[in-house]
Amino acid sequence: KDSNVIGSTINQDGILYVKATKVGKDTFLAHIIKLVENAQGTKVPIQKLADKITNIFVPVILVITVLTFISWWYFGGDLSRSIGVAVSVLVIACPCALGLATPTALMVGSGMGAKRGILIRKGEAIQTMKEIKTIILDKTGTITKGKPEVTEIYSKVKESYLLDIASSLEKLSEHPLSRAIVDKAQLKRYRKVSKFKILRGRGIEGVVGTKNIVIGNTALMKEKDISLKDFEKEISKFENKAYTALIVSEDKKVIGIIGVADSVKEDSMSSIKELMKDGYKVVMITGDNERTANAIAKQVGIKKVIANVLPEDKSKIVRKLKDKGMVAFVGDGINDAPALKESNVGIAMGTGTDIAIEAGDLVLAKGSLIGVVQAINLSKATFGKIKQNLFWAFAYNIIAIPIAIAGLLHPVIAEIAMALSSITVVTNANLLRRKKI
């Protein structure tokens, strides 16, 4: 009673009575709207270039306007005509179209993305995304569903005893693999555990009664000098099936192996195939051993796999791959946040942790890899429209200003032409909505 419950909290069993204490601007929907609005207000690098050009362009036009007035008055002697020509130059050169070129396209693009569950947190990601060469995918929760289940058990003792011992320790861990074992055991009472310790990226250990229990991967067993003799064949068998093999040892002796599998998302294979077809180098990164990692990679068609990666090493690998070209990282967990920040474009799964979402440049609200394909297509389409708009805006000024200086444009016609240039840019940006991404 009186405990705080944050959004997305899952009630595992029993009845939960919840009182809403945050509404309106504090809700998830309001957060999404804020993200979209922030993205629409950010400037992409090409916009900064356009702003620099405008900062030079405006003073130059003012000087040209003054020189035009002086020239017409000096050579023509008609004050009214000189003022009219100078006004035409000033009006026709108004950089409204230049100012609208980027924000309108970015606004339409971010709106299209939001409808498809692609939330753009930083506008500059639109420009950077089109230059990406390598896409690194975290395995758990990104390629797979992130809901592992116990699929097979090999035990030298009674299976019920193995699950009893294992689940008593695993209940104290929040890791998805731990939850899978606890769910499989379905115990009403758990054994008392002392000296419990989480060994990051390797497993857990503790004391049950008088016995030292260690549960984890082969690396942990080697670290603890626990022999895997007579179990190597079964471990290989599990790993070749894409199971994560959790080895359970009691007093330095292995008593069983628990195989846990995390099924691949329905659209992972097709999305990865699409990315590779478009020429992107797709890399899978995981803390799993090489056999399990390669088995998952084979299922989805990934050729490059980096296995046995500790959580703190992900950002180091991203940094290393950045030396070979622009890198996008796709992840969903707390330990993915540094890698998301380190990459050129961080893509966070909306179904993941809040920390990962805050670290991402793009957020895929649906948690599907097809969103990565759509984000790339959206980036290319949006940036293409920005370039088109800037071209038309510059072309308009390059053509129209000399005509105005020559005295061939009435101020009213110049005003209409200036308005039409802005309308052209806005209309062209809205044509982006017809693009299939």
C-alpha positions in Angstrom: 0.0 0.0 0.0 1.1 3.6 -0.8 3.9 2.4 -3.0 4.6 4.4 -6.2 3.9 2.6 -9.5 5.6 4.0 -12.6 4.3 3.7 -16.2 4.6 0.3 -17.9 4.9 -1.5 -14.5 3.6 -5.1 -15.0 1.6 -6.8 -12.2 2.8 -10.4 -12.3 0.0 -11.9 -10.1 -2.8 -10.9 -7.8 -4.9 -7.8 -7.9 -3.4 -4.4 -8.1 -5.3 -1.2 -7.4 -3.7 1.9 -9.0 -4.5 5.6 -8.5 -3.5 7.9 -11.4 -1.3 10.7 -10.0 0.0 12.0 -13.3 -2.2 13.1 -16.1 -2.1 15.5 -19.0 1.4 16.7 -19.7 3.0 14.0 -17.6 1.5 11.1 -19.5 3.3 8.9 -22.1 1.3 10.5 -25.0 2.2 14.0 -23.8 5.9 12.8 -23.7 5.6 11.7 -27.4 4.1 15.0 -28.4 6.9 16.8 -26.7 9.5 14.7 -28.5 7.9 15.5 -31.9 7.7 19.2 -31.1 11.3 19.3 -30.0 12.4 17.6 -33.2 10.4 20.1 -35.3 12.2 22.9 -33.5 15.7 21.6 -33.9 18.1 22.6 -36.7 19.8 20.1 -39.0 23.4 21.0 -40.1 22.3 22.0 -43.6 19.9 24.5 -42.0 22.8 26.1 -40.1 24.6 26.5 -43.4 21.5 28.1 -44.9 21.3 30.5 -41.9 25.0 31.5 -42.3 24.3 32.2 -46.0 21.2 34.2 -45.0 23.2 36.2 -42.5 25.6 37.3 -45.4 22.8 37.5 -48.0 20.7 40.1 -46.2 23.4 42.7 -45.7 24.5 42.2 -49.3 21.0 42.7 -50.6 20.6 45.9 -48.6 23.8 47.2 -50.2 22.7 46.1 -53.7 19.3 47.9 -53.1 21.0 51.1 -52.1 23.4 50.9 -55.1 20.4 50.1 -57.4 18.6 53.2 -56.2 21.6 55.4 -56.6 22.4 54.1 -60.1 18.8 54.5 -61.4 18.5 58.0 -59.9 21.9 59.1 -61.1 21.5 57.7 -64.7 17.7 58.1 -65.0 17.0 61.2 -62.9 13.5 59.8 -62.0 13.2 59.6 -58.2 9.8 57.7 -58.3 11.1 55.1 -60.7 14.4 54.7 -58.7 12.4 54.1 -55.5 10.1 51.6 -57.3 13.1 49.6 -58.7 14.9 49.6 -55.3 11.7 48.4 -53.6 11.3 45.6 -56.2 14.9 44.4 -55.5 14.3 44.6 -51.7 11.0 42.7 -51.9 12.0 40.1 -54.4 15.1 39.2 -52.4 13.2 38.6 -49.1 14.7 35.3 -47.9 11.4 33.9 -46.7 11.7 30.8 -48.9 15.2 30.1 -47.6 13.9 30.3 -44.0 11.0 27.9 -44.7 13.0 25.4 -46.8 14.3 23.2 -44.0 11.7 23.6 -41.1 8.7 22.8 -43.3 10.3 19.6 -44.7 11.5 18.6 -41.2 8.0 19.2 -39.8 6.3 17.1 -42.4 9.0 14.4 -42.1 8.7 14.2 -38.3 4.9 14.1 -38.5 5.1 11.2 -41.0 7.5 9.4 -38.7 5.3 9.9 -35.6 2.3 8.3 -37.5 4.5 5.2 -38.1 5.9 5.1 -34.6 9.2 6.7 -35.4 9.9 9.5 -33.0 12.7 11.9 -34.0 14.3 13.3 -30.8 17.1 15.2 -32.6 16.5 16.8 -36.0 20.2 16.4 -37.0 19.6 12.6 -37.1 17.6 13.2 -40.3 20.8 14.3 -42.1 23.2 11.9 -40.4 21.0 8.8 -40.9 21.4 9.0 -44.7 25.2 8.7 -44.3 25.1 5.6 -42.1 27.2 2.6 -43.4 27.1 0.2 -40.5 24.0 -0.8 -38.3 24.8 -2.5 -35.0 21.9 -4.5 -33.6 21.7 -5.6 -29.9 20.3 -9.1 -29.8 18.0 -9.3 -26.7 14.9 -7.2 -27.1 15.9 -5.8 -30.5 16.3 -8.8 -32.8 14.6 -11.1 -30.3 11.4 -10.5 -28.3 13.2 -10.1 -25.0 11.0 -12.6 -23.3 13.1 -15.7 -22.8 11.6 -19.1 -21.8 13.1 -22.3 -20.5 13.0 -24.8 -23.4 15.2 -27.7 -22.3 16.8 -29.0 -19.2 19.7 -31.5 -18.8 20.2 -32.6 -15.3 22.4 -35.1 -13.3 20.1 -34.8 -10.3 16.3 -34.7 -10.0 15.0 -31.9 -12.3 12.8 -30.6 -9.5 15.8 -30.2 -7.2 17.8 -28.5 -10.0 14.9 -26.0 -10.6 14.5 -25.5 -6.8 18.1 -24.6 -6.3 18.4 -22.5 -9.5 15.1 -20.5 -9.0 15.9 -19.7 -5.3 19.0 -17.8 -6.5 17.5 -16.5 -9.8 14.5 -15.0 -7.9 17.0 -12.5 -6.4 18.0 -11.2 -9.9 16.1 -9.0 -12.3 17.7 -10.4 -15.4 15.2 -11.7 -18.1 17.0 -15.1 -18.0 16.4 -15.3 -14.3 12.8 -14.5 -14.7 12.5 -17.4 -17.2 13.8 -19.9 -14.7 11.6 -18.6 -11.9 8.5 -18.8 -14.1 9.5 -22.4 -15.1 9.9 -23.5 -11.5 6.6 -22.1 -10.2 7.6 -22.6 -6.6 5.4 -21.5 -3.7 8.4 -21.3 -1.3 12.0 -20.7 -2.1 15.1 -21.7 -0.2 17.0 -19.2 1.9 20.0 -17.7 0.0 23.0 -16.0 1.6 26.1 -14.3 0.2 24.2 -13.6 -3.1 26.2 -11.9 -5.7 25.5 -10.8 -9.4 28.5 -11.3 -11.6 27.8 -9.0 -14.5 27.7 -10.6 -18.0 28.6 -14.0 -16.5 26.0 -15.2 -13.9 25.2 -15.3 -10.2 26.4 -17.1 -7.1 25.2 -17.6 -3.5 25.0 -20.1 -0.7 22.0 -22.3 -0.1 22.2 -24.1 3.2 25.9 -25.1 3.4 26.4 -25.5 -0.4 28.0 -22.9 -2.7 25.9 -22.5 -5.8 27.2 -20.9 -9.0 24.9 -20.4 -12.1 26.1 -18.8 -15.3 27.9 -19.3 -18.6 31.1 -21.3 -19.5 33.3 -18.2 -18.9 32.1 -18.1 -15.3 32.7 -21.8 -14.8 36.3 -21.4 -16.1 36.7 -18.4 -13.8 35.6 -20.4 -10.8 37.7 -23.4 -11.9 34.7 -25.6 -12.3 35.2 -28.6 -14.6 32.8 -28.9 -17.6 33.9 -32.4 -18.4 31.0 -34.7 -19.4 28.9 -31.6 -20.1 30.6 -30.1 -23.1 28.6 -32.1 -25.6 25.3 -31.1 -24.0 26.4 -27.4 -23.8 27.3 -27.5 -27.5 24.0 -29.1 -28.3 22.1 -26.4 -26.5 24.1 -23.6 -28.0 23.7 -24.9 -31.6 19.9 -24.7 -31.0 20.3 -21.0 -30.2 19.7 -21.7 -26.5 21.5 -19.7 -23.8 23.0 -22.5 -21.7 22.9 -21.7 -18.0 25.2 -24.1 -16.1 24.3 -24.9 -12.5 27.1 -26.0 -10.2 27.0 -27.1 -6.6 30.2 -27.1 -4.5 32.3 -26.9 -7.6 30.5 -29.7 -9.4 28.1 -29.2 -12.3 24.7 -30.7 -11.6 22.8 -29.6 -14.7 22.2 -27.2 -17.6 19.1 -25.1 -18.2 18.5 -24.1 -21.8 16.8 -20.7 -22.2 15.6 -19.5 -25.6 14.5 -16.0 -26.7 12.4 -16.2 -29.9 13.1 -13.9 -32.8 10.6 -11.2 -33.6 8.4 -11.9 -36.6 9.7 -9.1 -38.8 13.4 -9.2 -37.8 14.5 -11.5 -40.7 12.7 -9.4 -43.4 13.9 -6.1 -41.9 17.5 -7.3 -41.8 17.3 -8.7 -45.3 16.0 -5.3 -46.5 18.9 -3.4 -44.8 21.5 -5.7 -46.3 19.9 -5.5 -49.7 20.2 -1.7 -49.5 24.0 -2.1 -48.9 24.2 -1.6 -45.1 26.6 -3.7 -43.1 24.6 -5.3 -40.3 26.3 -6.4 -37.1 24.8 -8.3 -34.2 26.2 -7.6 -30.8 25.5 -9.8 -27.8 26.8 -11.1 -24.4 26.0 -14.6 -25.5 28.7 -17.1 -26.4 29.7 -17.5 -30.1 27.7 -20.7 -30.8 24.4 -19.3 -29.5 25.0 -15.9 -31.1 25.8 -17.5 -34.5 22.7 -19.7 -34.3 20.5 -16.6 -33.8 22.4 -14.7 -36.5 21.9 -17.6 -38.9 18.1 -17.5 -38.3 17.9 -13.8 -39.3 20.6 -13.8 -42.0 23.3 -11.7 -40.2 26.9 -12.6 -41.2 28.9 -10.4 -38.8 28.5 -11.3 -35.1 30.3 -9.9 -32.1 29.7 -12.3 -29.1 30.8 -12.5 -25.5 30.5 -8.7 -25.1 30.2 -7.4 -21.6 27.7 -4.5 -21.0 30.4 -1.9 -20.5 32.3 -2.9 -23.7 29.4 -2.1 -26.1 30.3 1.5 -26.5 34.0 0.6 -27.0 33.0 -1.6 -30.0 30.8 1.2 -31.4 33.8 3.6 -31.1 36.0 1.1 -33.0 33.5 0.6 -35.8 33.1 4.3 -36.2 36.6 4.5 -37.6 35.4 2.7 -40.7 32.3 4.9 -41.3 29.1 6.3 -39.8 27.5 3.9 -37.3 23.9 3.5 -36.1 23.3 1.5 -32.9 19.9 -0.1 -32.2 19.2 -1.2 -28.6 16.6 -1.2 -25.8 18.3 -1.9 -22.5 19.9 0.2 -19.7 23.4 -1.2 -20.7 22.7 0.0 -24.3 22.5 3.7 -23.3 26.3 4.4 -23.5 26.5 2.7 -27.0 23.4 4.7 -28.2 25.2 7.9 -27.2 28.5 6.8 -28.7 27.1 6.0 -32.1 26.5 8.6 -34.8 22.8 7.8 -34.7 21.3 6.0 -31.6 18.0 4.2 -32.3 16.2 3.2 -29.2 13.3 0.6 -29.0 10.3 2.3 -27.5 9.5 -1.0 -25.7 12.8 -0.8 -23.8 14.0 1.2 -20.8 13.5 4.9 -20.2 17.2 5.4 -20.0 17.7 3.9 -23.5 14.9 6.0 -24.9 16.4 9.2 -23.5 19.8 8.2 -25.0 18.4 7.6 -28.5 18.3 10.1 -31.3 15.4 8.2 -32.8 12.8 6.2 -30.9 10.9 3.3 -32.5 7.7 3.3 -30.5 6.5 0.0 -31.9 9.7 -1.8 -31.0 10.0 -3.4 -34.4 13.1 -3.5 -36.6 11.0 -2.6 -39.7 11.1 0.9 -38.1 14.9 1.0 -38.8 14.2 0.5 -42.5 11.4 3.1 -42.4 13.6 5.6 -40.5 16.4 5.3 -43.1 13.9 5.8 -46.0 12.2 8.7 -44.1 15.7 10.3 -43.6 16.6 10.1 -47.2 13.2 11.3 -48.4 13.1 14.3 -45.9 16.7 15.3 -46.6 15.9 15.1 -50.4 13.0 17.5 -49.9 15.2 19.9 -47.9 17.8 20.0 -50.7 15.0 20.5 -53.3 13.6 23.4 -51.3 16.9 25.1 -50.8 17.7 24.7 -54.5 14.4 26.4 -55.5 14.8 29.1 -52.9 18.3 30.0 -54.2 17.4 29.6 -57.8 14.5 32.0 -57.4 16.7 34.7 -55.9 19.5 34.1 -58.5 17.0 34.6 -61.4 14.7 37.2 -59.9 17.2 39.7 -58.4 18.9 40.6 -61.7 15.5 41.0 -63.4 14.4 43.4 -60.5 17.7 45.3 -60.8 17.1 45.8 -64.5 13.8 47.4 -63.7 11.6 44.8 -65.3 9.6 44.0 -62.2 6.8 46.2 -60.7 6.9 46.1 -56.8 3.5 44.5 -56.7 4.6 41.7 -59.1 7.7 41.3 -57.0 5.6 40.9 -53.9 3.4 38.2 -55.6 6.5 36.4 -56.9 8.0 36.4 -53.4 4.8 35.0 -51.9 4.7 32.3 -54.6 8.3 31.2 -53.8 7.3 30.6 -50.2 4.1 28.8 -51.3 6.2 26.6 -53.7 8.6 25.6 -50.9 5.8 24.7 -48.5 3.9 22.8 -51.2 7.0 20.9 -52.2 7.6 19.9 -48.5 4.0 18.6 -48.2 4.5 16.4 -51.3 6.7 14.3 -49.0 3.5 12.9 -47.6 3.0 10.9 -50.8 6.4 9.2 -50.4 6.2 5.5 -49.4 8.6 4.7 -46.7 
